[in-house]
Amino acid sequence: MTEKLSETILHSDLLDEPNENVKLDKIPLFVNDILSDNYEQQQTTERLVAMALHDQDCGLPISQLCLSPLVVMLKSKDEDHSQTACEGLSKLIRKSPNIQKALLKSGFIQMTTFALMEEGVPNHVQTNILVVILDLITSGADIHVMGGLLPILDKLAKEEDSQKQEITMKAQIIQTILTSKSVTVPSPSSYIQELKKKNEEQKKQIEEQKRLNEEYKKQISDLEIQIEEAKPKSGDVAFSINVPTGSYKRKDGEFTYTSTAAQYKVFPIEPVITEGIYKCEIKGNLGTGNDWFGVMKSGLVIPFESHTNTQPYAKDSIFFYAGHVYQNGKPT
């Protein structure tokens, strides 16, 4: 049976027992009580924290997922909630280097710097923040990322308000440790250079995104054109018949031709067809045995008296005749 959460807090001293497994097993239950009264959420949180503490190769995102609720509660105006979060974070920091790294990587120092500087932040919140920072330092976390704290620590260390005596004392301790380890405030020039570098990187990303957007727009436009062209078109198509003068008569106002000599004649119909399906209706005195209908290569000129089914014209023509289709001079 799962131990009651209230009992877990009462017996949190079990975390100091020699058996490391016992310590780590108690931490998830302790954190569990902080997060939610929902049973399913409790079980999920317990598993995540257990993964973060038990697995030496645990990735930072999982550790940060475990820490986020505690960091939020650390800044709570409710003193009990803030104190509970402080105790939970302190125990996690002391037991897991992964937690230390995850906390620093999540921007904890920057967040606490603002919280310590901001007006109206309750004294218990500032005190608990300093406790967690002190635990990070004494547990071996990277203190060189804490240089940004020095200006506000210097201000808090000189605080004369008797109600902030504990805050002043802890600020002085942290300030002394950081100074003794040669931790310094990041220089404005290097900070500005870093901001400029990030700004340039963001500009490049924006320009690249603009370029990609233009490419996408062009692709969309091309696709829209292709779709439009692929749509079936209906209606009559204007056409023309262009043949040299010769042994034939044409009826005025019509495409009606009458041959005046017994010879082969090719009447090419335009426009040139490149794609799609077209229907061409032809009327005439057909049935002479020499009536051929088909298509030929654009630009091909076949003079009168020459046949489309003879070379060099046959290789660029395909025609229907007497129930067969002829291509390159051969029936299919």
Steps between C-alpha positions, in 0.01 A plus 500: 500500500629847414617702799284803584646823371466676833702221658762542231554862599504415868763234437707696249801442726515156339674677215806521724520124556819324380313286245498714184213307341279577797580869469420515132177305539374753755571807287238427230232460769604828659485688171180315420323672789607841372359470152144376510224320682406322179596134531597452134710814501668385821597169344632665184704754696641230726618304197659803332690605811612143558635488144685827550668381820560130435621521140851643473450556127171677546454777244461861608146545359363234740684656797366843406150360477536380860643830622263748336212455750739540792656816358154649448396415855826640638371847403158441658360769726381217724790457742430130564495420129821694439671331795394155384633569149825628649547183703419282201744681270773494764473125547494438126803725445702324769422154365530544123762679284253461212249713688766767563584518128135502398417779744783722376424421135134592547589864577449471876774752580354761264152445643620532859698815416179671387309365802764638739497840326124536461310720741227342709638145498424343841795457736442124526534465122832685493626299797406167342657600168828578677482165681470315169787702349716422802417131465602512134835654595576260786393199292761567232293670230672728247527830686649694209152538347392689814696819430181684413386464863784711643342848457176402674689300765706810575180700547338236722820459704478868599131483594440649847134405537476275807219301339741400222781393730496138377500614135796730570698224672450246220578762233828581680595130515429441131678823402808401700515153344462627145757774549750257654463275195575793266147509359439835335211689346481442123648804325247717314710484184500121488129497581432747220713296261304190591174685439629626165602149404157363588337789315701422185412133526133587534522733198653219295225265613235757408657557156521127441137462603402781261688326220326173576165678511565648155591156368182355648295781345657433160437127534138568594462738206652245261271229632196726461599564138547128439162426657335766286666369186400146587132592524301385198412781261186503291390702200608548141864548412589749229699327226654568162621300199817622337590343164692632199316601186444220256250269335198560724214739549379643830145611566483857629430530871544128560775247550373308200763384252449329164797338328541574129773245434558137590788530746578458869426810705554563874288764670654576848257638760621746764538593788769260614373258765742447792276331757140423577220328311347656188229391259526589132201449270567470123237480229565421135475257213692227674538143388742548213737253659760768552353688794749526791443673836757543775759719672849605407790682656461875538675691222511204262437612140380238249480633145219405264554172313683359810338248738520513878561126513824528303840606629625737616149599620379169639736506801334819624140400427234265634180444295182300488412326173268213407464370855871522585728750669824565312815626669839534332355332192383187684144398595423407860 
